[in-house]
Amino acid sequence: MAELEPLYSADEMRAAEAGHDVDAMMQRAGAAVAEALMRRFPDARRIALHAGSGANGGDGQIAAEILQAQGRELVDERPDVVIDALLGTGLKGAPREETSRLIEQTNAAGVPVLAVDIPSGVNASSGEVAGAAVNADLTVTMHGPKVGLAVAPGRFHAGEVAVADIGLEPAETEHRLVTAEVLAEVPRRSARDNKYTAGHVLVVGGSRGMTGAPALAARAALRADAGYVTIAAPAECLPVLETLVLEAVKRPLEDVVAAAAKAKALAVGPGLGRQPEAKELVRRLLAEVELPMVVDADALFELEPSEWPAPRVLTPHEGELARLLGRESKEIAAQRLASVQEAAEKFSAVVVLKGEDSLVAAPGRGVVVCALGLPSLSTAGTGDVLTGVTAAFLAKGMEPQHAAAAACAAQQLAAREASQRYGLVASDVVEALPQALALAG
């Protein structure tokens, strides 16, 4: 699908390269590196090359020869730019001690760094960083982006990523990258729709002091083009919700089963709290409601694997996923790809691991990576916004993994479309959702 681009692992790149002229590929790769360096750093005259003995080092050597022919000087000290060609896509684990020292020297040079294919020290197939890793300003990667350039922590070492054509054909990959075109797949209201057929979302959440969370989820669902939204919340929250979300219908929590009977998708958890009665309600809804459901925030607390009667989309951040898997948050941060895949299999659900690189995993399938947004999304309430948008897309009948990926794209693009970049709050993202959806026509 055009809205999902390949993300290559090391093995998938080896398969793509099989049967091709190695020397020709290396010449193209080296030329691409040299051209990218001259374009990005036109005033750089003194170039340092840190090259290993493998194909990655060979690409670097060819680039250096081209740069010398163009009048640049190859130096060991005081360079203007460093080319990192120490390690390629085949790295597994931490670099050896000598290589680690060179990586540390590269990072300490105080000048821009161009990485060849992947920053040395980053696992190309997972984004994991087991030891020292180069902090690149620009990565010139061959044929297509690697998983490790899109998934944290590797993505934070890559800088700007430029893809170089080395004469290979596109190939199918296990993991894929979301483009903005995914929003074209979101069903739009037609002339035959009414408010119910356009998508009816039931938001279940709220507790004392936490009415903002279900309000944000409900408003996000409406701005994501749901035709009808109901909020089921504790009775004491309803007066506040009446003022926060004018367009939504409000029902007390005790009416939630009746409200669910009329909905097309549920969003459960925003601001719900962790009281025993709230936990029991979540267990009951998960076990009994035969509708697609987004499970977020407090609804994820003490969640147990089960055979669900309908699709479930879990949307944890790293801390919540750590609790679900019995790990430490730092372990999840270090192994994001493996962790989200494990959770999808364990809970038989689509799992969205939120972050600048939101990872969308489904049981038995590859991971979809969405990284279209800005660091400004790191603010309270944006998770509730994602919950509401995902529920709206599920209510429109989208396949769960696709709905979750499209919701991540909509939220991230809305942050880019919002009028402010600094001081962005979740409500700003909600209001910019229509502009984001309009980008796809």
C-alpha positions in Angstrom: 0.0 0.0 0.0 1.3 3.5 -0.9 0.6 4.8 2.5 3.0 2.3 4.1 6.7 2.4 3.0 9.2 -0.5 3.6 11.5 -0.4 6.6 14.4 -2.8 6.0 16.1 -5.0 8.4 19.7 -6.2 7.9 18.5 -9.6 6.6 16.0 -7.9 4.2 18.7 -5.7 2.8 21.0 -8.7 2.2 18.1 -10.4 0.4 17.5 -7.2 -1.7 21.2 -7.0 -2.7 21.5 -10.7 -3.6 22.5 -11.3 -7.2 23.5 -7.7 -7.8 27.0 -6.4 -8.8 28.6 -5.5 -5.4 31.2 -3.2 -6.9 28.5 -1.2 -8.8 26.4 -0.9 -5.7 29.4 0.3 -3.6 30.3 2.9 -6.3 26.7 4.3 -6.2 26.7 4.3 -2.4 30.0 6.1 -2.2 29.0 8.6 -4.8 25.7 9.3 -2.9 27.6 9.9 0.3 30.0 12.3 -1.3 27.2 14.2 -3.0 25.2 14.4 0.2 28.2 15.7 2.1 28.9 18.4 -0.5 25.3 19.4 -0.6 24.7 19.5 3.2 28.1 20.9 4.1 29.3 22.9 1.1 32.0 24.8 3.0 33.6 21.7 4.5 37.1 21.4 3.1 38.7 19.0 5.6 37.1 15.6 5.9 37.9 12.8 8.4 37.0 9.3 7.5 36.4 6.7 10.3 36.1 3.5 8.3 35.8 -0.2 9.2 37.0 -3.2 7.2 33.6 -4.2 5.8 31.3 -3.0 3.0 30.3 0.0 5.0 33.9 1.0 5.3 34.3 0.5 1.5 31.4 2.9 0.8 33.2 5.4 3.0 36.5 5.0 1.2 34.9 5.5 -2.2 33.2 8.7 -0.9 36.5 9.9 0.4 38.2 9.4 -2.9 35.4 11.3 -4.7 35.7 14.1 -2.2 39.4 14.3 -2.7 39.0 14.5 -6.4 36.6 17.4 -5.8 39.3 19.3 -3.9 38.6 18.3 -0.3 41.4 17.3 2.0 41.4 14.0 3.9 42.7 14.6 7.4 43.1 12.9 10.8 42.9 16.0 13.0 40.7 19.1 13.1 38.2 18.1 10.4 35.2 20.1 9.3 33.1 16.9 8.9 33.5 13.3 10.0 32.3 10.4 7.8 31.2 7.5 10.0 31.7 4.3 8.1 32.9 2.1 11.0 30.0 -0.4 11.3 27.2 -1.2 8.9 23.8 -2.9 9.1 25.2 -6.2 10.3 26.0 -5.1 13.9 24.5 -7.2 16.7 25.1 -6.2 20.3 27.6 -3.7 21.4 30.6 -2.6 19.4 34.0 -4.0 20.3 36.2 -1.9 22.7 38.5 -0.4 20.0 35.5 0.5 17.8 33.7 2.0 20.8 36.7 4.3 21.4 36.5 5.5 17.8 32.8 6.1 18.2 33.4 8.2 21.3 36.2 10.1 19.5 33.7 10.8 16.6 31.1 12.1 19.0 33.7 14.3 20.9 35.1 15.9 17.7 32.7 18.8 17.9 32.0 18.8 14.2 29.1 17.5 12.0 29.0 13.8 11.4 27.7 12.0 8.3 26.9 8.4 8.9 27.0 5.8 6.1 23.8 3.7 6.0 23.3 3.6 9.8 25.1 5.4 12.7 27.7 3.0 14.0 26.5 1.3 17.2 22.8 1.3 16.2 21.2 -2.1 15.4 19.7 -1.6 12.0 17.0 -4.3 12.5 15.6 -3.0 15.8 16.9 0.5 16.7 18.5 -0.9 19.9 21.7 0.6 21.1 23.7 -1.8 23.3 26.8 0.3 23.8 28.5 3.4 22.2 26.8 4.8 19.2 27.6 7.7 16.8 25.4 10.8 17.0 25.0 11.7 13.4 23.8 15.0 11.9 23.0 13.3 8.6 22.6 9.6 7.7 22.8 8.6 4.1 21.1 5.2 4.0 21.1 2.9 1.0 18.1 1.8 -1.0 15.5 2.4 1.8 15.2 3.4 5.4 16.3 0.8 8.0 14.2 -0.1 11.0 16.9 1.2 13.3 16.6 4.7 11.7 12.9 4.9 12.5 12.7 3.2 15.9 14.1 4.7 19.1 16.6 4.9 20.5 18.3 4.4 17.2 16.3 7.2 15.5 17.7 9.7 18.0 21.2 9.0 16.7 20.4 9.3 13.0 19.8 13.1 12.5 18.4 13.9 9.1 18.0 10.7 7.0 18.6 10.7 3.2 17.8 7.6 1.1 20.3 6.9 -1.7 19.3 4.9 -4.8 21.8 2.1 -5.5 19.9 0.4 -8.2 17.8 -2.1 -6.3 14.1 -2.9 -6.6 11.7 -2.2 -3.7 10.9 -5.3 -1.7 8.3 -6.4 0.8 9.4 -6.0 4.5 8.1 -7.1 7.8 7.9 -3.7 9.3 6.7 -0.6 7.5 6.6 3.2 7.9 3.5 5.3 7.8 3.2 8.2 5.4 0.6 11.0 5.5 -1.3 9.2 2.7 -2.7 6.7 5.3 -5.3 9.3 6.1 -6.8 8.9 2.6 -8.0 5.5 3.8 -10.2 7.0 6.6 -13.8 6.7 5.5 -15.4 10.1 5.0 -19.1 11.0 5.6 -21.1 10.5 2.4 -24.4 11.9 1.4 -26.1 8.7 2.5 -24.7 8.9 6.1 -26.5 10.0 9.1 -24.9 10.9 12.5 -25.0 7.2 13.6 -23.6 5.6 10.4 -20.8 8.2 10.3 -19.4 6.5 13.5 -20.9 6.4 17.0 -18.2 6.4 19.7 -18.8 5.7 23.4 -16.2 7.2 25.7 -16.1 5.6 29.2 -14.0 7.5 31.7 -13.8 10.3 34.2 -13.5 10.6 37.9 -13.2 13.4 40.5 -10.5 15.8 39.2 -10.1 13.9 35.9 -13.0 15.0 33.8 -10.6 16.6 31.3 -9.4 13.2 30.0 -12.8 11.9 28.7 -13.6 15.4 27.5 -10.5 15.4 25.3 -11.1 11.9 24.0 -14.7 12.8 23.1 -13.8 16.1 21.4 -11.0 14.3 19.5 -13.5 11.7 18.3 -15.8 14.4 17.1 -13.0 16.3 15.3 -11.9 13.0 13.8 -15.2 13.0 12.0 -17.3 10.7 14.2 -20.9 11.5 13.8 -22.1 10.8 17.3 -20.3 10.6 20.6 -21.6 9.6 24.0 -19.7 10.0 27.3 -20.4 7.6 30.1 -19.0 9.0 33.4 -19.6 9.1 37.1 -22.7 11.2 38.0 -20.6 13.9 39.8 -18.6 14.5 36.6 -21.6 15.0 34.3 -22.2 18.7 35.1 -18.6 19.5 34.2 -18.7 17.5 31.1 -21.8 19.3 30.0 -19.8 22.5 29.8 -16.6 20.9 28.3 -18.2 19.0 25.4 -21.4 20.5 24.1 -21.9 18.1 21.2 -21.6 14.8 23.2 -24.5 13.0 24.9 -23.7 12.3 28.6 -24.8 9.2 30.5 -24.0 8.0 34.0 -21.7 5.1 34.3 -24.5 2.8 35.5 -26.0 3.2 32.0 -22.9 2.2 30.2 -24.1 -1.2 29.0 -27.2 0.3 27.4 -25.1 3.0 25.9 -22.7 0.5 24.4 -25.6 -1.3 22.7 -26.0 1.7 20.4 -22.3 2.4 19.7 -19.9 1.2 17.0 -16.7 1.5 19.1 -15.7 2.2 22.7 -12.8 4.3 24.2 -12.3 3.0 27.8 -10.1 4.4 30.5 -9.4 8.2 30.1 -9.5 9.5 33.7 -11.5 6.6 34.9 -9.4 6.0 38.1 -8.3 2.7 39.7 -10.9 2.2 42.3 -12.2 -1.4 42.7 -15.5 -0.5 41.0 -13.7 1.1 38.1 -11.5 -2.0 37.6 -14.6 -4.3 37.7 -16.3 -2.1 35.1 -13.3 -2.4 32.8 -13.1 -6.2 33.2 -16.8 -6.4 32.4 -16.7 -4.3 29.3 -13.6 -6.0 28.0 -15.2 -9.5 28.5 -18.7 -8.8 27.4 -18.9 -6.0 24.8 -18.7 -7.3 21.3 -17.5 -4.0 19.8 -14.0 -2.7 18.8 -12.5 -1.0 21.9 -9.6 1.3 22.6 -8.1 0.6 26.0 -6.0 3.4 27.5 -4.8 5.0 30.7 -6.4 3.6 33.9 -8.1 0.8 31.9 -4.6 -0.7 31.3 -3.9 -1.0 35.0 -3.7 -4.7 36.0 -5.0 -5.8 32.6 -4.8 -9.5 32.1 -4.5 -11.5 28.8 -7.8 -12.9 27.6 -9.8 -14.1 24.6 -11.6 -10.9 23.7 -15.0 -11.0 22.0 -14.0 -8.2 19.6 -10.8 -6.3 18.6 -9.0 -4.5 21.3 -6.5 -1.7 20.8 -4.2 -1.0 23.7 -2.4 2.4 23.8 0.3 2.4 26.5 3.2 4.6 27.0 6.5 3.1 28.0 5.7 3.1 31.8 2.3 1.4 31.2 3.8 -1.2 28.9 6.5 -1.9 31.4 3.8 -2.7 34.0 1.9 -4.9 31.5 5.0 -6.9 30.7 6.4 -7.0 34.2 9.5 -5.0 33.2 11.2 -1.7 34.0 10.5 1.4 31.9 14.1 1.6 30.8 14.0 -1.9 29.4 11.0 -0.9 27.3 12.8 2.2 26.1 15.8 0.2 25.1 13.9 -2.5 23.3 10.8 -0.8 21.9 10.3 -3.0 18.9 10.6 -6.3 20.7 8.5 -5.0 23.6 5.5 -3.9 21.5 5.6 -7.2 19.5 5.6 -9.2 22.8 2.7 -7.3 24.1 0.6 -7.7 21.0 1.1 -11.5 21.2 0.6 -11.7 24.9 -2.7 -9.7 24.9 -4.0 -10.9 21.5 -4.5 -7.2 20.7 -3.3 -4.4 18.6 -0.8 -2.5 20.8 0.3 1.1 20.2 3.5 2.0 22.0 3.3 5.8 22.1 6.2 8.0 21.5 7.9 10.2 18.8 8.1 6.9 17.0 4.7 5.4 17.8 4.8 1.7 17.1 1.6 -0.2 16.1 1.9 -4.0 16.5 -0.7 -6.7 15.8 -0.4 -10.4 16.6 1.4 -12.3 13.9 2.1 -9.2 11.8 4.9 -6.7 11.4 5.0 -3.4 13.2 3.9 -0.1 11.6 6.0 2.9 12.6 4.5 6.4 12.7 6.9 9.2 13.1 5.4 12.3 11.5 5.1 14.6 14.5 6.9 17.0 16.7 8.4 16.8 20.2 5.7 19.3 21.2 3.3 16.3 21.5 5.0 15.4 24.7 2.3 17.1 26.8 -0.5 16.0 29.1 -3.7 14.9 27.4 -2.3 14.0 24.0 -2.8 10.3 24.8 -6.5 11.0 25.4 -6.6 12.7 22.0 -5.1 9.6 20.4 -7.6 7.4 22.1 -10.5 9.4 20.8 -9.2 9.5 17.2 -8.6 5.8 17.2 -12.1 5.1 18.5 -13.6 7.3 15.8 -11.7 5.4 13.1 -12.7 2.0 14.5 -16.3 3.2 14.6 -16.1 4.0 10.9 -15.2 0.3 10.3 -11.4 0.5 9.8 -9.3 -2.6 10.4 -7.8 -2.2 13.9 -4.1 -2.0 13.1 -4.8 0.3 10.2 -7.1 2.5 12.3 -4.5 2.8 15.0 -1.8 3.7 12.5 -4.1 6.3 10.9 -4.9 7.7 14.3 -1.3 8.2 15.1 -0.7 9.9 11.8 -3.7 12.2 12.3 -2.6 13.2 15.8 1.0 13.8 14.8 0.1 15.8 11.7 -2.4 17.8 13.7 0.5 18.9 16.0 2.3 20.1 12.9 -0.8 21.9 11.6 -1.5 23.6 15.0 -0.8 27.4 15.0 1.8 27.2 17.8 4.8 24.9 18.2 5.8 26.1 21.6 3.4 25.7 24.5 1.2 23.3 22.5 -1.5 21.7 24.6 -3.8 18.8 23.8 -6.7 21.0 23.0 -4.7 22.6 20.2 -4.1 19.2 18.7 -7.9 18.5 18.8 -8.7 21.7 17.0 -6.2 21.0 14.3 -7.4 17.5 13.5 -9.8 18.6 10.7 -6.8 20.4 9.0 -4.8 17.2 9.3 -7.5 15.1 7.8 -8.0 17.5 5.0 -4.4 17.0 3.9 -5.4 13.7 2.5 -8.4 15.2 0.7 
